[in-house]
Amino acid sequence: MRIDLVEKLILVLAGVAVLAVAAFVAFCSLLPGGLRHGIPPVVERAALDTQDWLQVQRRRSGRANYAQAHLNPGDVMVRATPAPTAPAGGGEAPGGPTAPPAKDYFVAEGNIPPAQQIPGFPWLKQVPGVSYAQPQQVPDILYRKYQSFDATWELVQEGGGNFTTARDGKTTAYQVNWIDEHSYLAQRVGLRPGDKVVSVNGQPIGTSLAAGKAMYEQMKNERRFAVLIERNGEPMVLSFFVQ
């Protein structure tokens, strides 16, 4: 479906609005004391609404895969090669009764052979038995906000759970027991109650605030993120990127 003249005009104006928002944020960052987290809530909301609107326009104009465009955060986009099954003669498949744990599902350099990539995302590697959610684009304004540990800490308070182990019985995981359905964790990240968070960009999570803050400091300047979770006992990757 082509975008008509009016929609083209709105698309251009939306682009101008994004530039204006960026200029406003840059100006505010120069003010004495700045603003909380550097991003006013109204600017943050406008950036997200603009991104959502642009995604709708891309879908309507045929510039986005229709099926993928209708996926919600956390929905399965790709299910890699099935996990090994038990041998015909009985017994367990190599590595246990279920698929082996995901390994090397994220490659920071993005040099995964094309045949092993998640299509369109060269830093995500297809691992047998692992599902992949539609990668979510993060607006640069939101990315800047979460360069603040305080803002990130506030975000994680919108859900709760407890430390446990992954399905291998050895790896530490964090099980989400509840989550605010209106929070970014649910609506943008795609986490759901019952999910177990295992690692981020291949790095295992810790069991303390100090470990969590160390991981945050290590990754806060990254612009690609892949979170390995277990959902209903099966591995799944939620991923995000900043344009």
CORRAGI-V371402 format. One record per helix or strand of 2 or more residues. SS is the DSSP state (alpha for helix, beta for strand). FROM is the first residue (numbers start at 1). LEN is the number of residues. Records with the same first field share a line. If there is no record, write none. Layout:
SS = FROM-LEN ; FROM-LEN
//
This chain:
alpha = 5-25 ; 36-3 ; 41-20 ; 66-4 ; 114-3 ; 140-6 ; 149-8 ; 184-6 ; 209-11
beta = 76-4 ; 117-2 ; 121-5 ; 131-3 ; 136-3 ; 159-7 ; 172-8 ; 196-5 ; 203-2 ; 224-8 ; 234-9
//
